[in-house]
């Protein structure tokens, strides 16, 4: 629950945010663009670099930069976000790649008085911290950071280290994060409020934590909300939240936390709530319909603070959590690395109907009258992939359904998949893939994507058609897969 001070601060920020400002709109093209004073920067006469486009924006105006398809290798990092809002977006999501050296400390740099930053549809070979917000704020400072439909490879995708009377709001949606260190790091110091919403993302592979949030002062507050997200293969914890006594809350809903903390010695738990000293109170966590599988443990020090957790229908490994709020101990029975639930999964249909309306892919949940645990909705036949489709690398696919039953896997490019998928044969077979599920009702395959830049951003759709044991035909959901540059 927010403190009265935070409620008053948010009301003040709403009033301040009603001020209207002019906007400069530019286009950039890494192939045909030119960074010249004579160039207008419109769609027919684009600039070459984002760096130059931002420099052409008038003081006091927000800036919107449309990125045409291509690889951008000439940027001067870091790009400082001034007091004016900045939006950078791909004309076609997935078709734009920004590169930088790993020695670059930050790609986008902000302070609490900076304008809002919105980044959409970009693939990024980032520096140490892709977006870095650092500094001490003043009363009335607010900043909103939006990362949407992004592919980011960096030490840390977003690092926030803020003190003073600042209010920070971070929204991360439909992103693929390959972290070298920590996926997302939020540090709230004195009198700072940090709110982070992470939805429909995959966060993987770092040497520390997937999401790390620390409130170092009793006057600082954290709100961390994570939904329909996969956090996997981190050396330490999937999620760590530490509070020095202020209001700090974690909401984890319909997520998969898998294989975290298993390479550390000692092994680490998937979720860790921490207090810096005995006089501080622990953060509070609400865990609903999540899969915690093959981690070094489920919850750190749960026996010392069971009252700090609220549960609803999670699939866990720790017997001490069984039965709490409908928790069950069981096997997710994933098919391959795509995290499709196998036909014998204990997470399939194990939750009450009525959770989140959509799953990781945006498919409607509970359409079959069953409540599934985890990030992905499942049907009699289900298709899934591990992340996106990196050009020149492997697209890892999985199918689950009735054991020993034949199926067809179709792939195509349709602008309206919900109205019937227009099927194009996949290169593997013709038409598409024709195969049979094994005795466990599973099939997995690694398809090597062609290294064809023209495919970047060209959304494809997959669907499985299979036979049920009663001879009836069943279809999986239509799953969107975005080909992107290999990071």
C-alpha positions as CSV (number, residue, x, y, z in Angstrom):
1,X,0.0,0.0,0.0
2,X,1.3,3.5,-0.9
3,X,2.0,5.9,1.9
4,X,0.1,9.2,2.1
5,X,3.2,11.0,1.0
6,X,3.5,8.9,-2.2
7,X,-0.2,9.5,-3.0
8,X,0.2,13.3,-2.7
9,X,3.4,13.1,-4.8
10,X,1.6,11.2,-7.6
11,X,-1.3,13.8,-7.6
12,X,1.3,16.6,-8.0
13,X,3.0,14.7,-10.8
14,X,-0.3,14.2,-12.7
15,X,-0.9,18.0,-12.5
16,X,2.6,18.8,-13.8
17,X,2.4,16.2,-16.6
18,X,-0.6,18.0,-18.3
19,X,1.7,20.6,-19.8
20,X,1.8,20.3,-23.6
21,X,5.1,20.6,-25.6
22,X,5.9,20.6,-29.3
23,X,7.5,17.5,-30.9
24,X,10.2,17.2,-33.5
25,X,9.8,14.1,-35.7
26,X,12.8,12.7,-37.6
27,X,13.7,9.6,-39.6
28,X,17.0,7.8,-39.7
29,X,18.5,5.3,-42.3
30,X,21.9,3.7,-41.7
31,X,22.2,3.0,-45.5
32,X,21.0,6.0,-47.4
33,X,20.7,8.7,-44.6
34,X,23.1,11.7,-44.3
35,X,24.0,13.7,-41.3
36,X,24.1,17.1,-43.0
37,X,22.7,20.5,-42.2
38,X,20.9,20.5,-45.6
39,X,19.0,17.3,-44.8
40,X,15.6,17.7,-43.3
41,X,15.3,14.4,-41.5
42,X,11.9,13.5,-42.9
43,X,10.9,10.1,-44.4
44,X,12.2,11.0,-47.8
45,X,15.4,12.7,-46.6
46,X,16.5,10.9,-43.5
47,X,19.5,11.4,-41.3
48,X,22.1,8.6,-40.9
49,X,22.4,8.4,-37.1
50,X,20.3,8.7,-34.0
51,X,23.0,10.8,-32.4
52,X,22.7,13.5,-35.1
53,X,18.9,13.3,-35.2
54,X,18.6,14.0,-31.5
55,X,21.1,16.9,-31.8
56,X,18.8,18.5,-34.4
57,X,15.9,18.7,-32.0
58,X,15.0,22.2,-30.7
59,X,15.4,22.9,-27.0
60,X,12.1,22.5,-25.2
61,X,10.6,20.1,-27.8
62,X,10.2,16.4,-27.3
63,X,11.8,14.3,-30.1
64,X,10.4,11.2,-31.9
65,X,12.9,9.3,-34.1
66,X,11.7,6.6,-36.6
67,X,14.4,4.1,-37.4
68,X,14.3,2.6,-40.9
69,X,15.6,-1.1,-41.2
70,X,19.3,-1.5,-41.0
71,X,22.3,-1.9,-38.8
72,X,23.4,1.3,-36.9
73,X,27.1,1.2,-36.0
74,X,28.1,4.9,-36.0
75,X,26.4,6.2,-32.9
76,X,28.3,8.2,-30.3
77,X,27.4,6.8,-26.9
78,X,26.2,7.6,-24.3
79,X,23.2,9.5,-25.6
80,X,22.1,12.0,-22.9
81,X,18.4,12.4,-22.4
82,X,17.8,16.1,-21.5
83,X,14.7,17.5,-19.8
84,X,12.8,16.9,-23.1
85,X,11.1,13.5,-23.7
86,X,12.7,11.2,-26.3
87,X,11.1,8.3,-28.2
88,X,13.1,6.1,-30.5
89,X,11.2,3.3,-32.4
90,X,11.7,1.0,-35.3
91,X,9.5,1.5,-38.3
92,X,9.3,-2.3,-38.4
93,X,10.0,-4.0,-35.0
94,X,13.0,-6.4,-35.2
95,X,14.5,-4.9,-38.3
96,X,16.8,-2.4,-36.6
97,X,20.0,-3.3,-34.9
98,X,22.1,-0.8,-32.8
99,X,25.6,-1.9,-31.9
100,X,28.2,-0.6,-29.4
101,X,31.4,-1.7,-27.8
102,X,31.2,-3.5,-24.5
103,X,33.5,-0.8,-23.1
104,X,30.7,1.7,-23.5
105,X,29.4,2.4,-20.0
106,X,25.9,3.3,-21.0
107,X,23.9,3.7,-24.2
108,X,21.2,6.0,-22.9
109,X,22.0,8.2,-19.8
110,X,19.4,10.0,-17.7
111,X,19.1,11.9,-14.5
112,X,15.9,12.3,-12.4
113,X,15.1,15.7,-14.1
114,X,15.4,14.1,-17.6
115,X,12.4,13.8,-19.8
116,X,10.7,10.5,-20.4
117,X,12.4,7.9,-22.5
118,X,10.5,5.4,-24.8
119,X,12.3,2.8,-26.9
120,X,10.3,0.4,-29.1
121,X,11.1,-2.4,-31.5
122,X,14.9,-2.2,-31.5
123,X,17.5,-4.9,-31.3
124,X,20.6,-3.8,-29.3
125,X,24.1,-5.1,-28.8
126,X,24.5,-2.8,-25.8
127,X,27.3,-1.6,-23.5
128,X,27.6,-2.3,-19.8
129,X,24.3,-0.6,-19.0
130,X,21.9,-0.1,-21.9
131,X,19.7,2.5,-20.1
132,X,21.2,4.1,-17.0
133,X,19.3,6.5,-14.7
134,X,21.5,7.9,-11.9
135,X,21.3,10.9,-9.6
136,X,19.5,12.7,-6.7
137,X,16.1,14.1,-7.5
138,X,14.1,17.0,-6.2
139,X,10.4,17.2,-5.2
140,X,8.4,17.1,-8.4
141,X,11.0,15.1,-10.4
142,X,9.3,12.3,-12.2
143,X,10.5,10.1,-15.0
144,X,8.9,7.4,-17.0
145,X,11.0,4.8,-18.9
146,X,9.3,2.5,-21.4
147,X,11.0,-0.5,-23.1
148,X,8.7,-2.3,-25.5
149,X,9.3,-5.1,-28.0
150,X,13.1,-4.8,-27.5
151,X,15.9,-7.3,-27.9
152,X,18.7,-6.3,-25.6
153,X,22.1,-7.9,-25.0
154,X,24.0,-6.0,-22.4
155,X,25.5,-6.4,-18.9
156,X,22.3,-4.8,-17.5
157,X,19.4,-3.7,-19.6
158,X,18.2,-1.0,-17.2
159,X,19.9,0.3,-14.1
160,X,18.2,2.9,-11.8
161,X,20.1,4.4,-8.9
162,X,18.2,7.4,-7.6
163,X,17.8,9.3,-4.4
164,X,16.0,12.5,-3.3
165,X,12.3,13.1,-3.9
166,X,12.1,11.5,-7.3
167,X,9.4,9.2,-8.6
168,X,10.5,6.6,-11.2
169,X,8.2,4.5,-13.3
170,X,9.6,1.8,-15.5
171,X,7.4,-0.2,-17.9
172,X,9.0,-3.1,-19.7
173,X,6.8,-5.1,-22.1
174,X,7.4,-7.9,-24.6
175,X,11.2,-7.8,-24.4
176,X,13.9,-10.4,-24.8
177,X,16.8,-9.6,-22.4
178,X,20.2,-11.5,-22.6
179,X,22.0,-10.2,-19.5
180,X,25.7,-10.6,-18.9
181,X,25.3,-9.5,-15.3
182,X,21.9,-8.5,-14.0
183,X,18.7,-8.1,-16.1
184,X,17.2,-5.1,-14.3
185,X,18.6,-3.3,-11.3
186,X,16.6,-0.8,-9.2
187,X,18.2,1.1,-6.3
188,X,16.0,3.5,-4.4
189,X,17.7,5.7,-1.8
190,X,16.3,8.3,0.5
191,X,12.7,9.5,-0.2
192,X,12.6,7.9,-3.7
193,X,9.7,5.8,-5.0
194,X,10.5,3.3,-7.8
195,X,7.7,1.4,-9.6
196,X,8.6,-1.2,-12.2
197,X,6.1,-3.2,-14.3
198,X,7.6,-6.1,-16.3
199,X,5.2,-8.0,-18.6
200,X,5.5,-10.7,-21.2
201,X,9.3,-10.7,-21.2
202,X,12.2,-13.3,-21.2
203,X,15.1,-12.4,-19.0
204,X,18.1,-14.8,-19.1
205,X,21.7,-15.9,-18.5
206,X,23.3,-13.3,-16.2
207,X,26.0,-14.0,-13.6
208,X,24.0,-12.3,-10.8
209,X,20.2,-11.7,-10.5
210,X,17.4,-11.5,-13.1
211,X,15.6,-8.6,-11.3
212,X,17.3,-6.8,-8.4
213,X,15.5,-4.1,-6.4
214,X,16.9,-2.5,-3.2
215,X,15.4,0.2,-1.1
216,X,18.3,1.4,1.1
217,X,16.4,3.8,3.3
218,X,13.2,3.6,5.4
219,X,11.8,6.5,3.4
220,X,12.3,4.8,0.1
221,X,9.7,2.6,-1.5
222,X,9.6,-0.1,-4.2
223,X,6.7,-1.6,-6.3
224,X,7.8,-4.4,-8.4
225,X,5.2,-6.1,-10.6
226,X,6.1,-9.0,-12.9
227,X,3.6,-10.8,-15.1
228,X,3.7,-13.5,-17.8
229,X,7.5,-13.4,-17.7
230,X,10.3,-16.1,-17.9
231,X,13.4,-15.6,-15.8
232,X,15.9,-18.3,-16.3
233,X,19.5,-19.4,-16.0
234,X,20.8,-16.7,-13.6
235,X,23.8,-17.6,-11.4
236,X,22.2,-16.2,-8.3
237,X,18.5,-15.4,-7.8
238,X,15.8,-14.8,-10.4
239,X,14.4,-12.0,-8.2
240,X,16.0,-10.3,-5.2
241,X,14.1,-7.6,-3.2
242,X,15.6,-5.8,-0.2
243,X,13.9,-3.2,2.0
244,X,15.3,-1.1,4.8
245,X,11.8,-0.7,6.2
246,X,9.8,1.4,3.7
247,X,6.9,0.1,1.7
248,X,8.4,-2.5,-0.6
249,X,6.2,-5.0,-2.5
250,X,6.7,-7.7,-5.1
251,X,3.8,-9.0,-7.2
252,X,4.7,-12.1,-9.2
253,X,1.9,-13.4,-11.4
254,X,2.0,-16.3,-13.9
255,X,5.7,-16.4,-14.4
256,X,8.3,-19.2,-15.0
257,X,11.4,-19.1,-12.8
258,X,13.6,-21.8,-14.1
259,X,17.2,-23.0,-13.4
260,X,18.3,-20.0,-11.4
261,X,21.0,-20.3,-8.6
262,X,22.1,-23.8,-9.6
263,X,25.7,-22.8,-10.5
264,X,26.4,-20.9,-7.3
265,X,28.0,-22.4,-4.3
266,X,26.0,-22.6,-2.1
267,X,23.0,-22.8,-4.5
268,X,20.6,-19.9,-4.5
269,X,16.8,-19.6,-4.3
270,X,14.6,-18.3,-7.1
271,X,13.1,-15.6,-4.9
272,X,15.0,-13.7,-2.2
273,X,13.5,-11.2,0.2
274,X,16.1,-9.4,2.3
275,X,16.4,-6.9,5.1
276,X,19.7,-5.2,5.7
277,X,19.5,-5.5,9.5
278,X,17.3,-7.0,12.3
279,X,15.5,-3.7,12.9
280,X,14.2,-3.4,9.3
281,X,11.1,-5.2,8.1
282,X,11.1,-7.6,5.2
283,X,9.5,-6.7,1.9
284,X,6.2,-8.4,1.1
285,X,5.6,-10.7,-1.8
286,X,2.5,-12.0,-3.5
287,X,3.1,-15.1,-5.7
288,X,0.2,-16.2,-7.9
289,X,0.2,-19.1,-10.5
290,X,4.0,-19.2,-11.0
291,X,6.2,-22.1,-11.9
292,X,9.3,-22.4,-9.8
293,X,11.3,-25.3,-11.3
294,X,14.9,-26.6,-11.1
295,X,16.2,-23.7,-9.2
296,X,18.7,-23.9,-6.3
297,X,15.7,-23.5,-4.1
298,X,12.3,-21.8,-4.1
299,X,12.3,-19.0,-1.5
300,X,15.2,-17.8,0.7
301,X,14.6,-18.0,4.4
302,X,10.9,-18.7,4.1
303,X,10.8,-20.3,7.5
304,X,11.9,-17.0,9.1
305,X,9.2,-14.8,7.5
306,X,6.2,-16.9,6.2
307,X,3.9,-14.0,7.0
308,X,5.6,-11.9,4.3
309,X,4.4,-14.1,1.5
310,X,0.9,-14.5,0.1
311,X,0.3,-17.5,-2.3
312,X,-2.1,-18.6,-4.8
313,X,-1.7,-21.8,-6.8
314,X,2.0,-22.0,-7.5
315,X,3.9,-25.0,-8.8
316,X,6.9,-25.4,-6.4
317,X,9.6,-27.8,-5.5
318,X,9.9,-27.2,-1.7
319,X,7.6,-29.5,0.3
320,X,7.2,-26.9,3.0
321,X,5.3,-24.7,0.6
322,X,2.8,-27.4,-0.4
323,X,-0.8,-26.6,0.3
324,X,-0.2,-22.9,1.2
325,X,-2.7,-20.9,-0.8
326,X,-3.2,-23.8,-3.2
327,X,0.5,-24.4,-3.9
328,X,1.4,-27.8,-5.3
329,X,4.7,-29.7,-5.5
330,X,5.1,-31.2,-8.9
331,X,6.8,-31.4,-12.3
332,X,6.3,-28.8,-15.0
333,X,7.4,-31.4,-17.5
334,X,8.6,-28.8,-20.0
335,X,9.1,-29.9,-23.6
336,X,12.6,-28.9,-24.6
337,X,13.7,-25.4,-23.9
338,X,10.5,-23.8,-25.2
339,X,8.8,-24.3,-21.8
340,X,5.7,-25.8,-23.4
341,X,4.0,-27.9,-20.7
342,X,4.0,-31.5,-21.6
343,X,0.8,-33.6,-21.5
344,X,1.7,-34.9,-18.1
345,X,2.6,-31.6,-16.6
346,X,1.3,-31.0,-13.0
347,X,0.8,-27.3,-14.0
348,X,-1.7,-27.9,-16.7
349,X,-5.2,-27.1,-15.4
350,X,-4.0,-26.9,-11.8
351,X,-5.2,-23.3,-11.0
352,X,-8.7,-21.9,-10.6
353,X,-10.2,-20.2,-13.7
354,X,-10.0,-16.4,-13.5
355,X,-6.3,-15.3,-13.5
356,X,-4.7,-12.9,-15.9
357,X,-6.7,-12.5,-19.1
358,X,-3.8,-13.2,-21.5
359,X,-0.6,-15.2,-21.5
360,X,3.0,-14.5,-22.6
361,X,2.0,-14.6,-26.3
362,X,-1.2,-12.6,-25.8
363,X,-3.4,-15.6,-26.1
364,X,-6.7,-15.7,-24.1
365,X,-6.4,-17.7,-21.0
366,X,-8.9,-20.2,-19.6
367,X,-10.5,-20.6,-23.1
368,X,-10.6,-24.4,-22.6
369,X,-12.1,-24.0,-19.1
370,X,-8.9,-24.9,-17.4
371,X,-6.6,-22.6,-15.3
372,X,-2.9,-23.2,-16.2
373,X,0.0,-22.3,-13.9
374,X,2.9,-20.4,-15.5
375,X,3.5,-17.9,-18.3
376,X,2.0,-19.9,-21.2
377,X,-1.6,-21.0,-21.8
378,X,-2.0,-24.6,-23.0
379,X,-4.5,-26.5,-25.0
380,X,-4.9,-30.1,-26.2
381,X,-2.1,-29.3,-28.7
382,X,0.3,-26.6,-27.9
383,X,3.2,-25.0,-29.8
384,X,6.0,-22.7,-28.3
385,X,9.4,-21.4,-29.0
386,X,12.4,-20.4,-26.8
387,X,12.5,-16.7,-27.2
388,X,12.5,-15.2,-30.7
389,X,14.0,-16.3,-34.0
390,X,17.7,-15.1,-34.2
391,X,18.9,-15.0,-37.8
392,X,21.8,-17.4,-38.4
393,X,21.1,-19.2,-35.1
394,X,18.7,-21.8,-33.8
395,X,15.0,-21.4,-33.4
396,X,14.1,-23.9,-30.6
397,X,10.6,-25.3,-31.0
398,X,8.4,-27.5,-28.9
399,X,5.0,-29.2,-29.3
400,X,2.9,-31.1,-26.7
401,X,-0.4,-32.9,-27.1
402,X,-1.9,-36.4,-27.1
403,X,0.8,-39.1,-26.8
404,X,1.8,-40.9,-30.0
405,X,-0.5,-38.8,-32.1
406,X,0.4,-37.3,-35.5
407,X,0.4,-33.6,-36.1
408,X,1.2,-30.9,-38.7
409,X,3.1,-27.8,-37.9
410,X,2.4,-24.9,-40.2
411,X,4.3,-21.6,-40.6
412,X,3.3,-18.6,-42.5
413,X,3.1,-14.8,-42.7
414,X,-0.3,-13.4,-42.0
415,X,-1.3,-9.9,-41.1
416,X,-4.5,-11.3,-39.5
417,X,-3.7,-14.7,-37.9
418,X,-6.8,-14.7,-35.8
419,X,-8.9,-15.0,-39.0
420,X,-7.2,-18.1,-40.3
421,X,-3.5,-18.6,-40.9
422,X,-2.3,-18.3,-44.5
423,X,0.1,-21.3,-44.6
424,X,3.4,-21.2,-46.4
425,X,5.5,-24.4,-46.4
426,X,8.5,-24.4,-44.0
427,X,11.9,-25.2,-45.5
428,X,12.1,-28.4,-43.3
429,X,9.4,-30.3,-45.2
430,X,6.4,-29.8,-47.5
431,X,3.9,-28.7,-46.4
432,X,5.4,-27.6,-43.1
433,X,6.4,-30.3,-40.6
434,X,4.6,-33.6,-40.4
435,X,5.5,-35.7,-37.4
436,X,4.3,-37.7,-34.4
437,X,4.4,-36.9,-30.7
438,X,6.4,-39.4,-28.6
439,X,5.0,-41.6,-25.8
440,X,5.1,-38.6,-23.4
441,X,3.1,-36.4,-25.8
442,X,6.2,-34.3,-26.7
443,X,8.2,-33.2,-29.8
444,X,11.0,-30.7,-30.0
445,X,13.2,-29.5,-32.9
446,X,15.9,-26.9,-33.4
447,X,15.6,-25.1,-36.7
448,X,18.6,-23.2,-38.0
449,X,17.4,-19.8,-39.2
450,X,18.9,-18.5,-42.4
451,X,21.2,-15.5,-42.0
452,X,19.1,-13.3,-44.2
453,X,18.9,-9.7,-43.0
454,X,15.8,-9.1,-45.2
455,X,13.9,-11.5,-42.8
456,X,14.5,-9.3,-39.8
457,X,11.3,-7.9,-38.5
458,X,9.1,-10.0,-40.8
459,X,6.7,-11.5,-38.3
460,X,5.9,-15.2,-38.8
461,X,3.1,-17.3,-37.2
462,X,3.1,-20.9,-36.3
463,X,0.2,-23.3,-35.6
464,X,-0.2,-27.0,-34.9
465,X,-3.0,-29.2,-36.2
466,X,-3.3,-32.6,-34.6
467,X,-5.6,-35.5,-34.0
468,X,-7.1,-36.2,-30.6
469,X,-7.5,-39.8,-29.3
470,X,-11.2,-39.6,-30.3
471,X,-10.2,-38.9,-33.9
472,X,-11.3,-35.2,-33.8
473,X,-9.0,-32.5,-35.2
474,X,-7.6,-29.9,-32.7
475,X,-5.6,-26.8,-33.3
476,X,-3.1,-25.0,-31.1
477,X,-3.1,-21.2,-30.6
478,X,-1.5,-19.2,-33.4
479,X,2.0,-18.2,-32.0
480,X,3.8,-15.1,-33.3
481,X,7.6,-15.4,-33.8
482,X,9.7,-12.4,-34.6
483,X,12.9,-12.9,-36.7
484,X,15.6,-10.6,-35.3
485,X,19.3,-10.0,-35.7
486,X,21.4,-12.5,-33.7
487,X,22.8,-10.8,-30.6
